Amino acid sequence: MKPKVLVIDDEQAICTSLSFALENDYQVLTTTDPEKGLMIMDQSRVDIILLDLRIGSCNGLEVLQKIKQKDATVTVIIMTAYATIETSIEAIKKGAYYYIEKPINIEELSLLLLRASEFLFMSQQVETLNEELELRRNSENFLGNSKAMKQVFSMIERIKDIDSSVLITGESGSGKELVAKRIHNTGKRKNGPLEILNCAAIPEALLESELFGYEKGAFTGATQSKEGKWVAANGGTLFLDEISEMPLTLQAKLLRVIQEREVTPLGSNRKINLDVRIISAANKNIEQMITEGTFREDLYFRLNVIPIRTPPLRERMEDLPLLIESIS
């Protein structure tokens, strides 16, 4: 398929001549109105944009900025009759691929478009390879073709970009942490941090400070301030493994942070705003714990917005040959 080129220039004659000159090698769309050009981007995928630096009363650099906000990957070539080093550098800083001076030399433009197309192809290849590597990395030791595992994979795909809390339940060794990692690493927060806290592995006396952090002098032995898991996970995901082991007193504080979306380190009055997705995991029946009074019902409802159950291997024995092959 031919690359799609969008020409945005306030002179209709230039739009027409460029369309005629390029139509054999490219799908060419033209407009004299920058706003219409942005609308065209909303309606269909555009590979390369030829953008006039001065479009009537519009500043082409401002239009460039809007284009990049819509699609950071689109290749933009600036056309200008007023080329200066300053404007050219500014255009490239704002994301332009290159610039060409008017009156336009078609041979020079054709060569520039060829290079831009090659650059576009290579970028797409790199993106595809990165996606494949990411998928392999996230699938490592987390395999399965069984119906039960396909349901888990399908659920992850549906909810990976949603910020709602997830509660993963299942027996020990069923892959709860792998599910949490896959949700994070394939979702929109994958470039943010993933912080993991095993509530069963840390003594109760240290769990609060590990989760909330503390200021210097907050308690005996606090010789310097420490960032808690909440703050460390800002912009990403906090995975609370074995949440059922969290003491009741700490459950109340956890609930408050979830509700208010802010945390106060121990020994401080400073509130820190949070942008954190919470994923929890439990191998116990939390509903039974609620009945027994060992787990807060209101916290459970906050954590269990999206439930996922990881099936034990005995429920998906057809995956056993695949798992054996992956470690052989």
SVG drawing of the C-alpha trace seen along z (x, -y; Angstrom):
<svg xmlns="http://www.w3.org/2000/svg" viewBox="-20 -37 41 70">
<polyline fill="none" stroke="black" stroke-width="0.4" points="0.0,0.0 1.3,-3.5 2.2,-5.8 -0.5,-8.4 0.7,-12.0 -1.3,-15.0 -0.4,-18.5 -1.4,-21.5 -0.8,-24.7 -2.9,-27.9 -2.1,-28.1 -4.4,-25.9 -2.1,-25.9 0.7,-24.3 -1.7,-21.7 -2.8,-20.8 0.7,-20.7 2.1,-18.5 -0.9,-16.2 -0.2,-15.8 3.5,-15.3 3.3,-12.7 0.2,-10.7 2.1,-7.9 4.0,-6.9 1.7,-8.2 -1.9,-8.5 -2.1,-12.3 -4.7,-14.4 -4.6,-18.2 -6.2,-21.0 -5.7,-24.8 -7.2,-24.8 -5.0,-23.6 -8.1,-22.7 -9.4,-20.5 -6.0,-18.9 -6.3,-18.0 -9.8,-16.6 -8.4,-14.4 -5.9,-13.0 -8.8,-12.0 -10.6,-10.3 -7.7,-8.2 -4.1,-7.2 -1.6,-9.7 2.0,-8.7 3.7,-12.0 2.5,-15.6 3.9,-18.4 3.2,-21.5 3.6,-25.1 5.4,-27.2 3.0,-30.2 -0.6,-29.3 -2.4,-32.6 -2.5,-34.1 -1.7,-30.7 1.8,-29.9 2.9,-26.5 4.9,-25.7 1.7,-25.9 0.0,-23.6 3.0,-21.3 2.6,-21.1 -1.1,-20.2 -0.2,-17.5 2.3,-16.0 -0.2,-16.1 -2.6,-14.0 0.0,-11.6 3.6,-11.8 4.7,-9.2 3.6,-11.0 6.5,-12.3 6.2,-16.1 8.2,-18.0 8.0,-21.7 7.7,-23.8 8.9,-27.4 9.7,-30.4 11.1,-32.1 13.8,-29.6 16.1,-30.6 18.4,-28.6 16.3,-29.6 12.9,-28.6 14.4,-25.3 15.9,-24.4 12.7,-25.3 10.7,-23.1 12.9,-20.1 12.9,-20.6 9.1,-20.6 9.2,-17.2 9.6,-18.0 11.5,-15.4 13.1,-18.0 12.3,-21.1 12.3,-22.1 12.5,-25.6 10.0,-27.1 9.8,-27.2 9.9,-23.4 12.2,-21.3 10.2,-18.2 13.3,-16.0 14.6,-17.2 11.1,-16.6 10.9,-13.1 14.2,-12.2 13.2,-13.6 9.9,-11.7 11.7,-8.5 14.0,-8.9 11.0,-9.8 9.2,-6.6 12.3,-4.5 12.5,-6.1 8.8,-5.4 9.2,-1.8 12.1,-1.2 10.3,-2.9 7.3,-0.6 9.6,2.4 11.3,1.4 7.9,0.9 6.7,4.3 9.9,6.0 9.5,4.2 5.9,5.3 7.0,8.9 9.8,8.8 7.5,7.2 4.9,10.0 7.6,12.7 8.9,11.1 5.5,10.8 4.6,14.4 7.7,15.9 6.7,18.7 3.1,17.7 1.8,19.9 -1.3,21.8 -3.6,22.9 -6.3,24.3 -9.7,22.7 -9.1,21.6 -5.9,19.7 -7.4,18.2 -10.1,16.7 -7.4,15.2 -5.5,13.8 -8.7,12.4 -9.5,10.7 -6.1,9.1 -6.4,7.8 -9.8,6.2 -8.7,4.5 -5.0,3.7 -5.8,0.0 -8.4,-0.5 -7.3,-2.1 -9.8,-0.3 -8.5,1.9 -7.9,5.6 -8.1,8.5 -6.4,11.7 -7.3,14.8 -6.0,18.3 -3.9,20.9 -0.2,20.4 1.9,21.0 -1.0,20.5 0.7,17.4 -1.0,14.4 2.2,12.3 2.7,13.1 -0.9,11.9 -0.2,8.7 3.0,8.1 1.4,8.8 -1.5,6.4 1.1,3.7 3.6,4.5 1.0,4.6 -1.2,1.7 -1.0,-2.1 1.1,-2.3 3.9,0.0 6.3,-2.9 5.7,-3.7 7.0,-1.9 5.7,1.5 6.2,1.8 5.6,5.1 4.9,5.6 4.4,9.0 2.2,8.4 3.0,11.8 6.8,11.5 7.3,8.4 6.8,8.2 3.7,6.2 5.9,3.6 7.7,2.8 4.8,3.2 3.4,-0.3 6.7,-2.1 7.4,-0.1 4.1,-1.0 3.8,-4.6 7.4,-5.7 8.7,-7.9 10.5,-11.1 13.9,-11.2 13.3,-10.9 9.8,-9.5 10.7,-6.6 13.8,-5.1 16.2,-4.0 14.8,-6.3 18.1,-8.1 17.0,-9.3 13.8,-9.7 12.6,-6.8 10.1,-6.8 7.3,-4.3 5.9,-1.9 2.9,-4.2 5.1,-7.1 7.5,-4.8 4.6,-3.5 3.3,-6.9 2.5,-7.0 2.5,-3.2 1.2,-0.2 1.3,1.0 1.0,4.8 0.0,5.9 0.6,9.6 -1.1,11.7 -3.3,8.7 -5.3,11.1 -2.3,11.1 -2.5,7.3 -3.4,6.4 -6.8,4.8 -5.2,1.6 -3.3,1.2 -6.3,2.1 -8.0,-1.1 -5.1,-3.3 -4.9,-1.6 -8.6,-2.2 -8.1,-5.9 -5.3,-6.3 -7.4,-4.5 -10.3,-6.8 -8.4,-10.1 -5.7,-9.3 -3.0,-10.8 -0.6,-9.5 1.2,-11.0 4.6,-9.5 5.0,-8.5 6.2,-11.5 5.1,-14.1 2.2,-16.4 3.0,-16.6 0.3,-15.0 1.5,-13.5 -1.0,-13.1 -1.1,-9.7 -1.7,-8.4 -1.4,-4.7 -3.3,-1.6 -3.7,1.0 -3.5,4.7 -3.9,7.1 -3.7,10.8 -4.9,13.3 -4.8,17.1 -7.4,17.0 -11.2,16.7 -11.6,13.0 -15.3,13.2 -15.0,15.8 -12.5,13.5 -15.0,10.7 -17.5,12.9 -14.9,13.8 -14.1,10.2 -10.5,10.4 -10.8,8.4 -12.7,5.1 -15.7,5.4 -15.3,1.8 -11.7,2.4 -12.6,5.6 -15.1,3.8 -12.5,1.1 -10.0,3.8 -12.3,6.2 -13.6,3.9 -12.2,6.3 -11.8,9.9 -9.5,12.4 -9.1,16.0 -5.9,17.9 -6.6,21.6 -4.3,24.2 -2.5,26.6 -4.8,29.5 -7.6,27.5 -5.6,27.1 -3.6,30.3 -3.6,29.8 -1.1,27.0 1.5,29.3 3.3,30.4 3.7,26.7 5.1,25.8 7.5,28.7 8.7,27.7 9.3,24.1 11.7,25.1 13.5,27.9"/>
</svg>
